[in-house]
Amino acid sequence: MTKFLLAVHVLAAIVAIGPVTVAASMFPPAARRSFEAPDDVRAQETLRLLYRICRVYAVVGVVVPVFGFATASSMHVLGSAWLIISIALTALAAAVLAALVLPRQSTLLESGGGTREATARLAMFTGMFNLLWAAVTVLMIVRPGSTTGA
């Protein structure tokens, strides 16, 4: 059962978190292009699509920690320091996405692209989100104290 839970956890992370990180990273430059060409309908459609990808896959991404907890429980590692740090970083990444990235994307979408300053700030928050997920991924792979010997 542990292998099944782990497989679903990893697949969910790839399928759900991957698109959010890519779409969120693409959003600020697309917003700048939209701001520079306010009559470009395609640029607005691109922004709406990227925002929708971020929103939908963020919701789907809830599956990742759910299966992560189930996997950790079946492996009896819920009290491990690396896992607790990963949980904290995951919660922080979710908070950055929900409180800083998605609302700013929505604001820029409504304003037709926004200013260079607003898109730069969004890019910074998106970078923070991506770095948090990268740290979680590294912890999941390295797992300090792991018995795999890797």
C-alpha positions as CSV (number, residue, x, y, z in Angstrom):
1,M,0.0,0.0,0.0
2,T,2.9,2.4,0.8
3,K,4.2,2.1,-2.8
4,F,0.8,2.9,-4.2
5,L,0.4,5.9,-1.9
6,L,3.9,7.1,-2.7
7,A,3.3,6.7,-6.5
8,V,0.1,8.7,-6.3
9,H,1.8,11.4,-4.2
10,V,4.7,11.8,-6.7
11,L,2.4,11.7,-9.7
12,A,0.0,14.2,-8.2
13,A,3.0,16.5,-7.4
14,I,4.2,16.3,-11.0
15,V,0.7,16.7,-12.6
16,A,-0.6,19.3,-10.2
17,I,2.3,21.4,-9.0
18,G,4.3,21.4,-12.2
19,P,1.7,23.2,-14.3
20,V,1.2,25.8,-11.5
21,T,4.9,26.6,-11.3
22,V,5.2,26.9,-15.1
23,A,2.0,28.9,-15.7
24,A,2.7,31.2,-12.7
25,S,6.2,31.8,-14.1
26,M,4.9,32.6,-17.5
27,F,2.2,35.0,-16.2
28,P,4.4,38.1,-15.4
29,P,6.0,38.4,-18.8
30,A,2.7,37.7,-20.5
31,A,1.1,40.5,-18.4
32,R,3.9,42.9,-19.4
33,R,3.3,42.1,-23.1
34,S,-0.5,42.6,-22.5
35,F,0.2,45.9,-20.9
36,E,2.4,47.1,-23.7
37,A,-0.3,46.1,-26.3
38,P,-3.7,46.7,-24.6
39,D,-5.6,46.0,-27.8
40,D,-4.0,42.6,-28.3
41,V,-6.9,40.2,-27.7
42,R,-4.6,37.2,-27.8
43,A,-2.4,38.6,-25.0
44,Q,-5.5,38.9,-22.8
45,E,-6.6,35.4,-23.7
46,T,-3.1,34.1,-22.7
47,L,-3.4,35.8,-19.4
48,R,-6.8,34.3,-18.7
49,L,-5.6,30.9,-19.6
50,L,-2.5,31.1,-17.4
51,Y,-4.6,32.4,-14.5
52,R,-7.1,29.6,-15.0
53,I,-4.3,27.0,-15.1
54,C,-2.9,28.4,-11.8
55,R,-6.3,28.4,-10.1
56,V,-7.5,25.0,-11.2
57,Y,-4.2,23.2,-10.6
58,A,-3.8,24.9,-7.2
59,V,-7.0,23.2,-6.2
60,V,-6.0,19.9,-7.7
61,G,-2.7,20.3,-5.8
62,V,-4.4,19.7,-2.5
63,V,-4.2,16.0,-3.4
64,V,-0.4,16.2,-3.0
65,P,-0.2,16.8,0.7
66,V,-3.2,14.5,1.3
67,F,-1.4,11.6,-0.2
68,G,1.9,12.8,1.3
69,F,0.4,12.5,4.8
70,A,-1.0,9.1,4.0
71,T,2.4,7.9,2.6
72,A,4.3,9.3,5.6
73,S,1.9,7.7,8.0
74,S,2.3,4.3,6.3
75,M,6.1,4.7,6.4
76,H,6.0,5.8,10.1
77,V,7.9,9.0,9.5
78,L,5.4,11.6,10.6
79,G,7.7,12.8,13.3
80,S,10.8,13.1,11.2
81,A,12.4,16.5,11.1
82,W,12.8,16.5,7.3
83,L,9.1,15.8,6.9
84,I,8.0,18.4,9.4
85,I,10.2,21.0,7.5
86,S,8.7,19.8,4.2
87,I,5.2,20.2,5.6
88,A,6.0,23.8,6.9
89,L,7.5,24.7,3.5
90,T,4.5,23.3,1.7
91,A,2.1,25.3,3.9
92,L,4.2,28.4,3.2
93,A,4.2,27.7,-0.5
94,A,0.4,27.3,-0.5
95,A,0.1,30.6,1.5
96,V,2.3,32.4,-1.0
97,L,0.2,31.1,-3.9
98,A,-3.1,31.8,-2.3
99,A,-2.3,35.2,-0.7
100,L,0.3,36.7,-3.0
101,V,0.4,35.1,-6.4
102,L,-3.3,34.4,-7.4
103,P,-4.7,37.7,-6.1
104,R,-2.1,39.7,-8.0
105,Q,-2.7,37.7,-11.1
106,S,-6.4,38.4,-10.8
107,T,-5.7,42.1,-10.3
108,L,-3.3,42.3,-13.3
109,L,-5.8,40.3,-15.4
110,E,-8.6,42.8,-14.6
111,S,-6.3,45.8,-15.3
112,G,-5.2,44.5,-18.7
113,G,-1.6,43.7,-17.7
114,G,-0.7,46.2,-15.1
115,T,2.5,48.2,-14.6
116,R,6.1,46.9,-14.9
117,E,6.4,47.4,-11.1
118,A,3.3,45.2,-10.4
119,T,4.5,42.5,-12.8
120,A,8.0,42.5,-11.2
121,R,6.5,42.1,-7.8
122,L,4.3,39.3,-9.0
123,A,7.4,37.7,-10.5
124,M,9.2,37.9,-7.2
125,F,6.3,36.2,-5.3
126,T,6.1,33.6,-8.0
127,G,9.9,33.0,-7.6
128,M,9.4,32.5,-3.9
129,F,6.6,30.0,-4.5
130,N,8.8,28.1,-7.0
131,L,11.8,28.1,-4.6
132,L,9.7,26.8,-1.8
133,W,8.5,23.9,-4.0
134,A,12.1,23.3,-5.1
135,A,13.2,23.0,-1.4
136,V,10.4,20.6,-0.7
137,T,11.3,18.5,-3.7
138,V,14.9,18.3,-2.6
139,L,13.9,17.3,0.9
140,M,11.6,14.6,-0.5
141,I,14.5,13.2,-2.6
142,V,17.3,13.5,0.0
143,R,15.3,12.7,3.1
144,P,18.0,13.2,5.8
145,G,18.3,10.1,7.8
146,S,16.9,8.0,5.0
147,T,17.6,4.3,5.1
148,T,18.0,4.2,1.3
149,G,21.7,5.1,1.5
150,A,21.3,7.7,-1.2
